[in-house]
Amino acid sequence: GPWKTREAVELATLQWVHWFNHVRLLTPIGGIPPAEAEANYWRQLADSNTLAEVST
């Protein structure tokens, strides 16, 4: 294979995981990376919880 050491495999894996979560764009979720979609989800959830606290 192209990797000569365990560290090289580890680095290649970390690079792929970064690409998979932060770079690749997913059309079904609006053409944004999965990490951005998750951040949007948590932000929206926090905002809705804040609104619920204010209205009670």
N, C-alpha and C positions, 0 to 999 in steps of 0.2 A: 504494500500500500504506500501511499504518499507520505504517511506519517512515520517518523523514525523513533519518536519517543512518546512516552505517556503524556508528557506536557504538551506536545504538539497536538495530540488527539484532544486533550482537554481544551486547548485554545480554539481549535477548530469547532468543537462542540459549543463552546461559549459564543463564538462568532455566529454560528448558525442560530442558536436560541435568540440572540439579540436581533438578528434579521427577522426571524419568524414572528417575534412579538412587537418589534418597534419599527420595522421598515416595510414589510410586505403589506400591501393594501388589500382589504377584503371588500369586494363589491356588495355582498349581502348586508354589510353593516355600514354602508355609506361610503365606501372607498377610503376608509381610514385604517390605520394599524390596530391590531387587537389591544395593545396597551392603551392607546388613546380611547378606544371604546370603553375599556374598563374604567379608566379615569373619569370619563363622562358619566358612566353609570353611578359611581360612588359620589361624584359631585352632585348629581341630580337627587340621589337618595338623601344626602346631607341637606340639600336645599329644601326638600319636601319635609324632612324632619324638623327643620327650623321653622317652616311655615306652620306645621302642626302644633309646635310648642307655642308660637305666638298667638294662634287662634283659640287656644284652650285656656 
